[in-house]
Amino acid sequence: MIVLGFTFWRGSHDSSAALVRDGKIVAAAEEERFTRLKHDGDVPVNAIDWCLASAGITMREVDAIAYPDHPFRTGPHSQIAEMTWETLDRLIEAGHARPRSRLHKAAVAAGSALQVPFDAGMNPLVAEAFTVLAERYGRLPKICYYGHHESHAAAAFLTSGFDGAAIVTLDGRGGPVSGASWRARRLQIERIDEVPYTNSLGWFYRDCTRYAGLGDFGEGKLMGLAPYGDREVYRERLGSIIESGGSDWFSYKSPPRRDLLGFPPRADTDILDGPYKDFAAAAQEALETGYERAVRAALVDEPSDRLCVGGGVAMNCSANGRLLTGGLAKEMWVFPASGDAGLSVGAALLASRDAGVLEPYREESPYWGPQFSESECAEAIESEHAVISENPQNISDYVAARLAGGEIAGWFQGRMELGPRALGNRSILADPRTTEMRDKVNRVKGRERWRPLAPSVLAERAGVWFFDVPPNAFMLFAVQGTSRAREEAPAIIHVDGSARPQPVTRSLNAPYYDLIAAFERLTGVPVLINTSFNAAGEPIVLSPADAIRTFLATGLDFLVLGSHIVTRREGGQQ
């Protein structure tokens, strides 16, 4: 049984494709990596092409396509059928739906009860995507439709290996809702509660990010800025923007405005001057409070010692760290692509479950993307006259020595990661023992000087260097560094003492593990700075050619491309 999942909604972001064969993920990639357009939301034809080619199949051999949305105007796969009566009533009350929508929903419910297949009025943007695919591949297989948040929940739970769990999904908007809680038992996922898109924790944080002058998709920057500020300064004023009290998990009342906050949106002032760091701290606290209230409510409705979270808000590692250390659940699972890029995986797993071919299992790996042979790496090197290469006998020892000597490396190995975190296959690596190296790496990448850098650590040493590190950290949990980490690896410790570690095992990533182990033999520190291999404003590199181009365009000292050590030819670019 082969299921192709893909996510797309024109004007949206982070489209992707995934292939699931007999209930196991075999390929997944984001369209941005192929087109080189960061957060590309177009029809993911390149990602689909690669998924099919990597499995050695054509579209004719695909049994089903899974799509993570309900794109019809009416029918069982419409958004009006997806939302609860309570959500519809709240949308009508807010003026975002007409009162006659109640009759529409009642008719759809009656037709669905009679199993009448009457889907009609597909959103023209989604219809366009299927037209593009039909023109490219010919007749398409059957299409299975799942809700946006249902697909987030599936990506979170069906990769966790848990027999049961409470699930919370939160984002800006997905279909008619911005958040939902779920009950998961065995392979079944049942919605418990939901929040309409008119009340969105994700949009609250997005709007605060924009107000701080950090742009679209800058939420990670706002999170990184928050520890520099005092959350008490603007806590009360944030209460006029968002409340976390009463029966609702949260209530987003108004976008940030000058008359509510007492200061204007940031333009070009230094973000560490003035009110913006305190504003960021208060916004982060408000997000964490709303997130935690949603989780607590879910655990009341579905008492469990296991928790799964998904959606774009689950990319906030500081909030995840607070949940983890708060002891709300014994185990917590976050899918490495918990944002919209993971929807293709979630939908494909749901279709596999419905076909009866999915068994519960824990998916430990985030490495489902393209990989390149040694000969392909060599060809890319030979085609670029500005570089030269060598092949040392022991690449781990060679690279570790150069890193320990203060150099910064691009590291390109194996299959590309899915999601926004580089996890040791498309990474920029450096020595964590000085804060000067942190500043140097940020300059090389064109990042703001105040932004933190994450560590990779040998998994068996993680407890010595960090507190409360879950085995599936994937750089998605901010935890506190120990005194040893603060003293011996200060480059990866943020101003609040936190870090976002990635525990590395040899069974999952032998080349990367061996490199960190070699670095430990030289320095006594089993930790490396690991940040994504890309220049500012670009997606993570996909191919050897991308890696060489980015190496030449930045201040990286050398590039590790498979078994090749690549450096600039004398007079080469930088």
KEPA-376380 format. One record per residue (C-alpha): z, y, x; residue in three letters. Coordinates in Angstrom, 2 decimals. Layout:
<dovexs>
> c3 / c2 / c1 / code
> Z / Y / X / ala
...
</dovexs>
This chain:
<dovexs>
> c3 / c2 / c1 / code
> 0.00 / 0.00 / 0.00 / met
> -1.17 / 3.27 / 1.57 / ile
> -0.07 / 6.63 / 0.16 / val
> -1.34 / 9.98 / 1.37 / leu
> 0.98 / 12.90 / 0.62 / gly
> -0.04 / 16.49 / 1.05 / phe
> 1.44 / 19.84 / 0.14 / thr
> -0.50 / 23.00 / -0.60 / phe
> -0.25 / 26.04 / -2.83 / trp
> -2.48 / 28.95 / -1.89 / arg
> -0.46 / 31.97 / -0.91 / gly
> 2.42 / 29.68 / 0.07 / ser
> 3.25 / 28.35 / 3.54 / his
> 3.67 / 25.32 / 5.79 / asp
> 1.13 / 22.96 / 4.25 / ser
> 1.15 / 19.44 / 5.68 / ser
> 0.00 / 15.88 / 5.21 / ala
> 1.74 / 12.53 / 5.60 / ala
> 0.71 / 8.90 / 5.45 / leu
> 3.11 / 6.18 / 4.27 / val
> 2.04 / 2.55 / 4.67 / arg
> 4.06 / -0.15 / 2.89 / asp
> 7.00 / 2.21 / 2.52 / gly
> 7.14 / 3.42 / 6.14 / lys
> 6.10 / 6.82 / 7.47 / ile
> 3.27 / 6.28 / 9.96 / val
> 1.84 / 9.79 / 10.36 / ala
> 2.77 / 13.36 / 9.40 / ala
> 1.72 / 16.77 / 10.67 / ala
> 1.59 / 20.42 / 9.68 / glu
> -1.72 / 22.20 / 9.23 / glu
> -0.62 / 25.15 / 11.38 / glu
> -0.68 / 23.00 / 14.51 / arg
> -4.41 / 22.35 / 14.07 / phe
> -5.54 / 25.80 / 12.93 / thr
> -3.14 / 27.68 / 15.26 / arg
> -2.15 / 29.94 / 12.34 / leu
> 1.64 / 30.00 / 12.13 / lys
> 2.94 / 28.86 / 8.72 / his
> -0.62 / 28.13 / 7.56 / asp
> -0.52 / 27.33 / 3.84 / gly
> -4.17 / 26.45 / 3.29 / asp
> -5.49 / 23.06 / 2.12 / val
> -4.40 / 20.81 / 5.01 / pro
> -7.77 / 19.19 / 5.67 / val
> -7.18 / 18.98 / 9.43 / asn
> -3.80 / 17.33 / 8.97 / ala
> -5.29 / 14.92 / 6.41 / ile
> -8.22 / 14.11 / 8.70 / asp
> -5.81 / 13.33 / 11.51 / trp
> -3.51 / 11.19 / 9.35 / cys
> -6.44 / 9.05 / 8.21 / leu
> -7.94 / 8.79 / 11.69 / ala
> -4.59 / 7.90 / 13.28 / ser
> -4.28 / 4.96 / 10.89 / ala
> -7.91 / 3.96 / 11.41 / gly
> -8.77 / 4.27 / 7.73 / ile
> -10.89 / 6.34 / 5.37 / thr
> -9.94 / 7.92 / 2.07 / met
> -11.48 / 4.91 / 0.30 / arg
> -8.66 / 2.77 / 1.68 / glu
> -5.91 / 5.07 / 0.37 / val
> -4.28 / 3.63 / -2.74 / asp
> -2.74 / 6.86 / -4.04 / ala
> -2.37 / 10.56 / -3.29 / ile
> 1.09 / 12.04 / -3.84 / ala
> 1.32 / 15.74 / -4.66 / tyr
> 4.74 / 17.50 / -4.66 / pro
> 4.36 / 19.79 / -7.65 / asp
> 3.59 / 19.76 / -11.37 / his
> 0.46 / 21.94 / -11.52 / pro
> -0.57 / 21.62 / -15.18 / phe
> -0.20 / 24.15 / -17.98 / arg
> 0.81 / 21.42 / -20.40 / thr
> 1.53 / 17.70 / -20.40 / gly
> 4.03 / 15.36 / -18.73 / pro
> 3.10 / 16.69 / -15.28 / his
> 3.51 / 20.35 / -16.20 / ser
> 6.25 / 22.66 / -15.03 / gln
> 7.40 / 23.17 / -18.61 / ile
> 8.06 / 19.44 / -18.82 / ala
> 9.77 / 19.48 / -15.43 / glu
> 12.41 / 22.10 / -16.23 / met
> 15.47 / 21.46 / -18.36 / thr
> 16.07 / 23.16 / -21.70 / trp
> 18.84 / 25.18 / -20.07 / glu
> 16.47 / 26.49 / -17.41 / thr
> 13.84 / 27.37 / -20.00 / leu
> 16.41 / 29.24 / -22.07 / asp
> 17.53 / 31.22 / -19.02 / arg
> 13.94 / 32.14 / -18.19 / leu
> 13.35 / 33.27 / -21.79 / ile
> 16.57 / 35.29 / -21.72 / glu
> 15.45 / 36.97 / -18.46 / ala
> 12.03 / 37.79 / -19.92 / gly
> 10.10 / 35.41 / -17.65 / his
> 9.01 / 33.07 / -20.44 / ala
> 8.08 / 33.56 / -24.09 / arg
> 10.28 / 32.24 / -26.92 / pro
> 7.38 / 30.10 / -28.15 / arg
> 7.71 / 28.13 / -24.91 / ser
> 10.47 / 26.19 / -26.69 / arg
> 7.89 / 24.82 / -29.15 / leu
> 5.56 / 24.03 / -26.27 / his
> 8.27 / 22.09 / -24.45 / lys
> 9.25 / 20.21 / -27.61 / ala
> 5.62 / 19.15 / -28.13 / ala
> 5.30 / 18.01 / -24.54 / val
> 8.55 / 16.03 / -24.82 / ala
> 7.34 / 14.34 / -28.01 / ala
> 4.01 / 13.45 / -26.44 / gly
> 5.67 / 12.09 / -23.31 / ser
> 8.00 / 9.94 / -25.42 / ala
> 4.91 / 8.42 / -27.05 / leu
> 3.37 / 7.98 / -23.55 / gln
> 0.37 / 10.11 / -24.45 / val
> -1.55 / 11.02 / -21.24 / pro
> -2.46 / 14.59 / -22.10 / phe
> -2.14 / 16.60 / -18.89 / asp
> -4.31 / 19.69 / -19.26 / ala
> -4.93 / 23.07 / -17.70 / gly
> -4.41 / 22.37 / -13.99 / met
> -3.55 / 25.48 / -12.02 / asn
> -6.92 / 26.64 / -10.64 / pro
> -5.52 / 27.06 / -7.12 / leu
> -4.44 / 23.43 / -7.01 / val
> -7.65 / 22.30 / -8.70 / ala
> -9.53 / 24.08 / -5.92 / glu
> -7.66 / 22.01 / -3.34 / ala
> -8.61 / 18.74 / -5.01 / phe
> -12.20 / 19.94 / -5.26 / thr
> -12.19 / 20.61 / -1.51 / val
> -10.88 / 17.11 / -0.86 / leu
> -13.40 / 15.46 / -3.22 / ala
> -16.27 / 17.29 / -1.53 / glu
> -14.98 / 16.20 / 1.86 / arg
> -14.06 / 12.58 / 1.12 / tyr
> -15.87 / 11.61 / -2.06 / gly
> -14.07 / 10.04 / -4.98 / arg
> -10.31 / 10.39 / -4.63 / leu
> -7.75 / 7.69 / -5.48 / pro
> -5.25 / 8.13 / -8.28 / lys
> -2.97 / 11.13 / -7.96 / ile
> 0.79 / 10.95 / -8.52 / cys
> 2.63 / 14.20 / -9.27 / tyr
> 6.27 / 14.87 / -8.40 / tyr
> 8.43 / 17.95 / -8.66 / gly
> 8.81 / 20.29 / -5.70 / his
> 12.60 / 19.89 / -5.54 / his
> 12.36 / 16.21 / -6.41 / glu
> 10.19 / 15.81 / -3.30 / ser
> 12.72 / 17.75 / -1.20 / his
> 15.44 / 15.44 / -2.51 / ala
> 13.34 / 12.36 / -1.72 / ala
> 12.61 / 13.47 / 1.84 / ala
> 16.34 / 13.97 / 2.33 / ala
> 17.66 / 10.81 / 0.68 / phe
> 14.91 / 8.19 / 1.15 / leu
> 15.03 / 8.69 / 4.94 / thr
> 18.85 / 8.61 / 5.17 / ser
> 19.47 / 4.89 / 4.84 / gly
> 22.29 / 5.59 / 2.38 / phe
> 22.78 / 3.29 / -0.62 / asp
> 23.85 / 6.31 / -2.63 / gly
> 24.59 / 9.99 / -2.13 / ala
> 24.96 / 13.40 / -3.72 / ala
> 21.96 / 15.62 / -2.95 / ile
> 21.51 / 19.39 / -3.02 / val
> 18.15 / 21.11 / -2.60 / thr
> 17.90 / 24.89 / -2.20 / leu
> 14.96 / 27.14 / -1.32 / asp
> 13.20 / 30.31 / -2.40 / gly
> 11.27 / 28.81 / -5.29 / arg
> 9.78 / 25.45 / -6.05 / gly
> 8.13 / 25.24 / -9.45 / gly
> 10.46 / 26.71 / -12.07 / pro
> 13.66 / 26.35 / -10.00 / val
> 15.23 / 27.54 / -6.75 / ser
> 17.87 / 24.87 / -6.43 / gly
> 19.02 / 21.56 / -7.86 / ala
> 21.66 / 18.89 / -7.48 / ser
> 20.91 / 15.19 / -7.69 / trp
> 22.50 / 11.77 / -8.05 / arg
> 21.00 / 9.08 / -5.80 / ala
> 21.71 / 5.40 / -6.18 / arg
> 19.72 / 2.74 / -4.37 / arg
> 16.17 / 4.21 / -4.61 / leu
> 16.63 / 6.21 / -7.80 / gln
> 17.10 / 9.98 / -7.72 / ile
> 18.35 / 11.65 / -10.90 / glu
> 18.58 / 15.40 / -11.39 / arg
> 22.05 / 16.61 / -12.42 / ile
> 21.76 / 20.40 / -12.50 / asp
> 19.35 / 23.14 / -11.48 / glu
> 19.04 / 26.89 / -10.97 / val
> 15.96 / 28.80 / -12.20 / pro
> 13.81 / 30.62 / -9.68 / tyr
> 15.03 / 33.96 / -11.05 / thr
> 18.33 / 33.23 / -9.28 / asn
> 17.45 / 32.23 / -5.73 / ser
> 19.69 / 31.84 / -2.69 / leu
> 16.59 / 31.44 / -0.54 / gly
> 15.07 / 34.68 / -1.80 / trp
> 18.40 / 36.47 / -1.29 / phe
> 18.39 / 35.51 / 2.40 / tyr
> 14.68 / 36.27 / 2.75 / arg
> 15.18 / 39.75 / 1.29 / asp
> 18.13 / 40.41 / 3.61 / cys
> 15.98 / 39.28 / 6.54 / thr
> 13.28 / 41.75 / 5.59 / arg
> 15.84 / 44.53 / 5.09 / tyr
> 17.10 / 43.93 / 8.63 / ala
> 13.53 / 44.45 / 9.87 / gly
> 13.08 / 40.86 / 11.01 / leu
> 9.92 / 40.23 / 8.99 / gly
> 8.65 / 37.29 / 7.00 / asp
> 9.88 / 33.88 / 8.18 / phe
> 12.56 / 35.63 / 10.24 / gly
> 15.50 / 33.94 / 8.53 / glu
> 16.38 / 32.08 / 11.72 / gly
> 16.64 / 35.41 / 13.51 / lys
> 19.06 / 36.77 / 10.87 / leu
> 21.16 / 33.63 / 11.28 / met
> 21.19 / 34.12 / 15.05 / gly
> 22.15 / 37.79 / 14.67 / leu
> 25.06 / 37.12 / 12.29 / ala
> 27.63 / 36.02 / 14.92 / pro
> 27.35 / 39.41 / 16.63 / tyr
> 28.66 / 41.16 / 13.51 / gly
> 31.82 / 41.48 / 11.46 / asp
> 31.28 / 39.93 / 8.04 / arg
> 34.13 / 41.89 / 6.50 / glu
> 32.42 / 45.28 / 6.98 / val
> 29.81 / 44.70 / 4.25 / tyr
> 31.40 / 41.81 / 2.34 / arg
> 32.37 / 44.00 / -0.61 / glu
> 29.00 / 45.78 / -0.77 / arg
> 27.18 / 42.43 / -0.63 / leu
> 29.05 / 41.62 / -3.83 / gly
> 26.78 / 44.06 / -5.66 / ser
> 23.78 / 42.03 / -4.44 / ile
> 25.00 / 38.45 / -4.77 / ile
> 28.10 / 36.89 / -6.32 / glu
> 29.53 / 33.45 / -5.77 / ser
> 31.97 / 33.03 / -8.60 / gly
> 32.28 / 31.96 / -12.19 / gly
> 30.43 / 28.92 / -13.45 / ser
> 27.26 / 29.52 / -11.42 / asp
> 26.90 / 28.41 / -7.82 / trp
> 25.74 / 31.94 / -7.02 / phe
> 24.21 / 34.88 / -8.82 / ser
> 21.55 / 36.93 / -7.02 / tyr
> 21.68 / 40.23 / -8.85 / lys
> 19.58 / 42.70 / -6.86 / ser
> 17.58 / 42.92 / -3.64 / pro
> 19.35 / 44.94 / -0.93 / pro
> 18.93 / 48.68 / -1.41 / arg
> 20.17 / 51.80 / 0.33 / arg
> 22.19 / 52.95 / -2.67 / asp
> 24.03 / 49.59 / -2.71 / leu
> 24.56 / 49.22 / 1.03 / leu
> 24.81 / 52.77 / 2.28 / gly
> 22.14 / 52.44 / 4.98 / phe
> 18.33 / 52.19 / 4.97 / pro
> 16.19 / 49.18 / 5.81 / pro
> 15.74 / 48.84 / 9.55 / arg
> 12.51 / 50.10 / 11.10 / ala
> 12.45 / 50.26 / 14.89 / asp
> 16.06 / 50.86 / 15.91 / thr
> 17.86 / 48.42 / 18.21 / asp
> 19.18 / 45.76 / 15.87 / ile
> 22.44 / 45.46 / 17.81 / leu
> 23.13 / 49.14 / 17.16 / asp
> 24.19 / 50.48 / 13.78 / gly
> 25.01 / 48.41 / 10.69 / pro
> 22.52 / 45.55 / 10.88 / tyr
> 24.55 / 42.98 / 12.77 / lys
> 27.47 / 43.44 / 10.34 / asp
> 25.02 / 43.23 / 7.43 / phe
> 23.64 / 39.97 / 8.88 / ala
> 27.16 / 38.55 / 9.20 / ala
> 27.94 / 39.35 / 5.56 / ala
> 24.60 / 37.92 / 4.37 / ala
> 25.21 / 34.72 / 6.32 / gln
> 28.68 / 34.38 / 4.81 / glu
> 27.26 / 34.89 / 1.31 / ala
> 24.61 / 32.23 / 1.89 / leu
> 27.19 / 29.79 / 3.23 / glu
> 29.46 / 30.39 / 0.25 / thr
> 26.70 / 29.87 / -2.32 / gly
> 25.44 / 26.79 / -0.48 / tyr
> 28.93 / 25.29 / -0.31 / glu
> 29.58 / 25.95 / -4.00 / arg
> 26.38 / 24.07 / -4.87 / ala
> 27.46 / 21.15 / -2.71 / val
> 30.97 / 21.06 / -4.14 / arg
> 29.57 / 21.05 / -7.67 / ala
> 27.21 / 18.19 / -6.79 / ala
> 30.07 / 16.15 / -5.33 / leu
> 32.08 / 16.66 / -8.52 / val
> 29.17 / 15.44 / -10.64 / asp
> 28.35 / 12.60 / -8.23 / glu
> 31.52 / 11.64 / -6.32 / pro
> 30.33 / 10.32 / -2.99 / ser
> 31.31 / 10.34 / 0.66 / asp
> 27.65 / 10.83 / 1.58 / arg
> 25.69 / 14.05 / 1.24 / leu
> 21.99 / 14.83 / 1.68 / cys
> 20.60 / 18.37 / 1.69 / val
> 17.02 / 19.61 / 1.62 / gly
> 14.81 / 22.63 / 1.02 / gly
> 14.35 / 25.73 / 3.13 / gly
> 18.01 / 26.77 / 2.93 / val
> 18.91 / 23.49 / 4.65 / ala
> 17.20 / 24.83 / 7.78 / met
> 20.20 / 27.17 / 8.20 / asn
> 22.07 / 25.28 / 10.89 / cys
> 25.13 / 27.55 / 10.74 / ser
> 25.58 / 26.75 / 7.04 / ala
> 25.03 / 23.05 / 7.72 / asn
> 27.65 / 23.18 / 10.45 / gly
> 30.15 / 24.73 / 8.05 / arg
> 29.51 / 21.95 / 5.52 / leu
> 29.83 / 19.30 / 8.22 / leu
> 33.12 / 20.55 / 9.62 / thr
> 34.48 / 21.30 / 6.15 / gly
> 34.89 / 17.58 / 5.55 / gly
> 33.22 / 17.60 / 2.15 / leu
> 31.58 / 14.25 / 2.93 / ala
> 32.05 / 11.60 / 5.60 / lys
> 28.34 / 11.52 / 6.36 / glu
> 25.69 / 14.21 / 5.99 / met
> 21.93 / 13.83 / 6.39 / trp
> 19.29 / 16.51 / 6.85 / val
> 15.62 / 15.57 / 7.14 / phe
> 14.13 / 17.19 / 10.29 / pro
> 11.41 / 18.89 / 8.21 / ala
> 13.67 / 19.86 / 5.31 / ser
> 11.52 / 22.90 / 4.46 / gly
> 8.18 / 22.78 / 2.70 / asp
> 6.46 / 20.93 / 5.56 / ala
> 8.47 / 17.87 / 4.56 / gly
> 7.27 / 17.87 / 0.93 / leu
> 4.27 / 15.70 / 1.80 / ser
> 6.64 / 13.04 / 3.16 / val
> 8.97 / 13.22 / 0.16 / gly
> 6.16 / 12.87 / -2.37 / ala
> 4.56 / 9.98 / -0.48 / ala
> 7.89 / 8.13 / -0.33 / leu
> 8.35 / 8.61 / -4.08 / leu
> 4.92 / 7.18 / -4.80 / ala
> 5.66 / 4.23 / -2.52 / ser
> 8.95 / 3.66 / -4.34 / arg
> 7.23 / 3.74 / -7.72 / asp
> 4.71 / 1.19 / -6.45 / ala
> 7.58 / -1.12 / -5.50 / gly
> 6.92 / -1.18 / -1.74 / val
> 9.79 / 1.02 / -0.51 / leu
> 13.05 / -0.46 / 0.80 / glu
> 16.07 / 1.64 / 1.84 / pro
> 16.02 / 2.43 / 5.54 / tyr
> 17.09 / 5.15 / 7.93 / arg
> 14.24 / 7.01 / 9.59 / glu
> 15.59 / 7.99 / 13.00 / glu
> 12.40 / 9.46 / 14.42 / ser
> 10.90 / 12.92 / 13.92 / pro
> 7.84 / 11.95 / 16.03 / tyr
> 4.97 / 11.30 / 13.61 / trp
> 2.29 / 13.68 / 14.92 / gly
> -0.69 / 13.43 / 17.26 / pro
> -0.38 / 11.99 / 20.74 / gln
> -2.84 / 12.11 / 23.61 / phe
> -3.76 / 9.62 / 26.30 / ser
> -3.44 / 10.17 / 30.04 / glu
> -7.21 / 10.41 / 30.27 / ser
> -7.29 / 13.11 / 27.58 / glu
> -4.63 / 15.05 / 29.49 / cys
> -6.66 / 14.69 / 32.70 / ala
> -9.84 / 15.86 / 30.98 / glu
> -8.07 / 18.98 / 29.68 / ala
> -6.83 / 19.77 / 33.19 / ile
> -10.26 / 19.27 / 34.72 / glu
> -11.88 / 21.55 / 32.14 / ser
> -9.62 / 24.51 / 33.03 / glu
> -10.51 / 25.98 / 36.43 / his
> -7.32 / 28.11 / 36.55 / ala
> -5.01 / 25.10 / 37.05 / val
> -4.46 / 22.28 / 39.50 / ile
> -2.38 / 19.14 / 39.11 / ser
> -0.55 / 16.40 / 40.95 / glu
> 1.05 / 13.11 / 39.94 / asn
> 4.46 / 12.54 / 41.53 / pro
> 5.69 / 8.96 / 41.78 / gln
> 8.93 / 9.59 / 39.86 / asn
> 8.28 / 12.33 / 37.35 / ile
> 11.86 / 12.47 / 36.03 / ser
> 13.39 / 13.12 / 39.44 / asp
> 10.63 / 15.57 / 40.37 / tyr
> 10.93 / 17.67 / 37.22 / val
> 14.75 / 17.56 / 37.23 / ala
> 14.81 / 18.92 / 40.79 / ala
> 12.53 / 21.81 / 39.91 / arg
> 14.57 / 22.64 / 36.80 / leu
> 17.79 / 22.51 / 38.82 / ala
> 16.12 / 24.90 / 41.27 / gly
> 15.74 / 27.54 / 38.56 / gly
> 12.20 / 26.92 / 37.30 / glu
> 11.09 / 26.74 / 33.67 / ile
> 8.81 / 23.92 / 32.49 / ala
> 6.52 / 23.23 / 29.60 / gly
> 7.07 / 19.59 / 28.59 / trp
> 4.29 / 17.77 / 26.69 / phe
> 4.80 / 14.07 / 25.96 / gln
> 4.16 / 11.47 / 23.26 / gly
> 3.81 / 12.16 / 19.56 / arg
> 4.34 / 15.66 / 18.20 / met
> 7.45 / 16.38 / 16.16 / glu
> 7.31 / 17.21 / 12.43 / leu
> 9.19 / 20.35 / 11.46 / gly
> 10.07 / 23.60 / 13.20 / pro
> 12.25 / 22.16 / 15.98 / arg
> 10.86 / 20.96 / 19.28 / ala
> 12.77 / 17.76 / 19.97 / leu
> 11.64 / 16.80 / 23.44 / gly
> 7.91 / 16.17 / 23.06 / asn
> 6.56 / 19.72 / 22.72 / arg
> 9.32 / 21.66 / 24.48 / ser
> 10.08 / 24.39 / 26.99 / ile
> 12.91 / 23.21 / 29.23 / leu
> 15.30 / 24.92 / 31.61 / ala
> 18.67 / 24.68 / 33.38 / asp
> 21.57 / 25.64 / 31.04 / pro
> 24.10 / 26.52 / 33.75 / arg
> 23.65 / 30.31 / 33.77 / thr
> 23.22 / 32.98 / 31.11 / thr
> 20.57 / 34.53 / 33.36 / glu
> 18.40 / 31.48 / 32.66 / met
> 18.83 / 32.01 / 28.91 / arg
> 17.60 / 35.58 / 29.30 / asp
> 14.70 / 34.43 / 31.47 / lys
> 13.57 / 31.84 / 28.91 / val
> 13.72 / 34.40 / 26.11 / asn
> 11.57 / 36.76 / 28.19 / arg
> 9.05 / 34.01 / 28.91 / val
> 8.72 / 33.23 / 25.20 / lys
> 8.73 / 36.85 / 24.07 / gly
> 11.92 / 36.26 / 22.04 / arg
> 14.61 / 38.82 / 21.33 / glu
> 17.24 / 38.84 / 24.07 / arg
> 20.11 / 38.19 / 21.65 / trp
> 18.73 / 34.97 / 20.20 / arg
> 20.44 / 31.70 / 21.16 / pro
> 18.78 / 28.70 / 22.75 / leu
> 19.51 / 25.11 / 21.76 / ala
> 20.58 / 22.19 / 23.97 / pro
> 19.42 / 18.62 / 24.28 / ser
> 22.19 / 16.30 / 25.46 / val
> 22.43 / 12.62 / 26.31 / leu
> 23.74 / 11.09 / 23.10 / ala
> 26.56 / 9.17 / 24.76 / glu
> 27.82 / 12.38 / 26.40 / arg
> 27.54 / 14.61 / 23.32 / ala
> 31.22 / 14.29 / 22.38 / gly
> 32.30 / 15.61 / 25.79 / val
> 30.22 / 18.76 / 25.45 / trp
> 30.27 / 19.49 / 21.70 / phe
> 32.57 / 18.91 / 18.73 / phe
> 31.52 / 17.03 / 15.57 / asp
> 27.94 / 16.18 / 16.55 / val
> 26.27 / 13.98 / 13.92 / pro
> 23.83 / 11.38 / 15.30 / pro
> 20.94 / 12.87 / 13.31 / asn
> 21.56 / 16.45 / 14.46 / ala
> 17.86 / 17.32 / 15.05 / phe
> 19.13 / 20.82 / 16.04 / met
> 20.02 / 21.40 / 12.38 / leu
> 23.81 / 21.67 / 12.76 / phe
> 25.64 / 24.47 / 14.55 / ala
> 28.80 / 23.01 / 16.08 / val
> 31.30 / 24.35 / 18.58 / gln
> 30.86 / 23.74 / 22.27 / gly
> 33.81 / 22.36 / 24.23 / thr
> 35.44 / 24.29 / 27.05 / ser
> 33.34 / 22.28 / 29.48 / arg
> 30.12 / 23.34 / 27.76 / ala
> 31.20 / 26.97 / 27.75 / arg
> 32.00 / 26.84 / 31.46 / glu
> 29.20 / 24.63 / 32.78 / glu
> 26.33 / 25.23 / 30.32 / ala
> 26.82 / 28.82 / 29.07 / pro
> 23.10 / 29.39 / 28.43 / ala
> 23.24 / 27.24 / 25.29 / ile
> 26.47 / 28.64 / 23.87 / ile
> 26.11 / 31.46 / 21.34 / his
> 28.48 / 34.41 / 21.10 / val
> 30.60 / 32.59 / 18.50 / asp
> 30.98 / 29.54 / 20.73 / gly
> 28.46 / 27.47 / 18.77 / ser
> 25.39 / 25.49 / 19.76 / ala
> 22.69 / 23.46 / 17.96 / arg
> 22.60 / 20.21 / 19.94 / pro
> 20.03 / 17.45 / 19.88 / gln
> 21.56 / 14.12 / 20.96 / pro
> 18.90 / 12.15 / 22.86 / val
> 18.81 / 8.35 / 23.01 / thr
> 16.66 / 6.30 / 25.33 / arg
> 15.60 / 4.00 / 22.50 / ser
> 14.01 / 6.91 / 20.61 / leu
> 12.62 / 9.00 / 23.49 / asn
> 12.75 / 7.29 / 26.88 / ala
> 10.81 / 9.91 / 28.93 / pro
> 13.00 / 12.76 / 27.72 / tyr
> 16.21 / 10.75 / 28.11 / tyr
> 15.27 / 9.79 / 31.66 / asp
> 14.62 / 13.43 / 32.55 / leu
> 18.02 / 14.60 / 31.26 / ile
> 19.70 / 11.67 / 33.04 / ala
> 17.98 / 12.68 / 36.29 / ala
> 19.14 / 16.26 / 35.80 / phe
> 22.70 / 15.00 / 35.28 / glu
> 22.54 / 13.03 / 38.55 / arg
> 21.62 / 16.23 / 40.39 / leu
> 23.94 / 18.68 / 38.64 / thr
> 26.62 / 16.76 / 36.75 / gly
> 25.37 / 18.35 / 33.52 / val
> 23.67 / 16.01 / 30.97 / pro
> 22.23 / 18.96 / 29.07 / val
> 18.97 / 20.94 / 29.13 / leu
> 17.89 / 24.12 / 27.39 / ile
> 15.23 / 23.01 / 24.90 / asn
> 13.16 / 25.50 / 22.94 / thr
> 9.83 / 25.05 / 21.21 / ser
> 6.67 / 25.05 / 23.32 / phe
> 4.86 / 28.09 / 21.95 / asn
> 4.38 / 31.76 / 22.67 / ala
> 5.78 / 34.34 / 20.25 / ala
> 3.92 / 34.35 / 16.93 / gly
> 2.18 / 31.01 / 17.57 / glu
> 2.81 / 27.50 / 16.25 / pro
> 4.13 / 24.80 / 18.55 / ile
> 1.38 / 23.42 / 20.76 / val
> -0.47 / 20.36 / 19.50 / leu
> -2.97 / 19.33 / 22.19 / ser
> -3.22 / 19.32 / 26.00 / pro
> -5.62 / 22.27 / 25.74 / ala
> -3.03 / 24.20 / 23.68 / asp
> -0.37 / 23.38 / 26.25 / ala
> -2.49 / 24.59 / 29.18 / ile
> -3.51 / 27.76 / 27.38 / arg
> 0.11 / 28.59 / 26.50 / thr
> 1.24 / 27.76 / 30.04 / phe
> -1.30 / 30.19 / 31.49 / leu
> -0.41 / 32.92 / 28.98 / ala
> 3.35 / 32.84 / 29.64 / thr
> 5.71 / 32.95 / 32.58 / gly
> 6.31 / 29.19 / 32.70 / leu
> 6.58 / 27.97 / 36.29 / asp
> 4.88 / 24.63 / 35.70 / phe
> 3.67 / 22.28 / 32.99 / leu
> 4.36 / 18.57 / 32.59 / val
> 1.40 / 17.04 / 30.77 / leu
> 2.01 / 13.33 / 30.46 / gly
> 2.27 / 12.13 / 34.06 / ser
> 0.57 / 15.27 / 35.43 / his
> 2.35 / 18.25 / 36.95 / ile
> 0.18 / 21.28 / 36.27 / val
> 0.45 / 24.57 / 38.18 / thr
> -1.69 / 27.68 / 38.47 / arg
> -4.47 / 27.74 / 40.97 / arg
> -3.99 / 30.65 / 43.35 / glu
> -5.02 / 33.77 / 41.45 / gly
> -4.60 / 32.01 / 38.05 / gly
> -3.42 / 33.76 / 34.88 / gln
> 0.10 / 34.61 / 33.87 / gln
</dovexs>
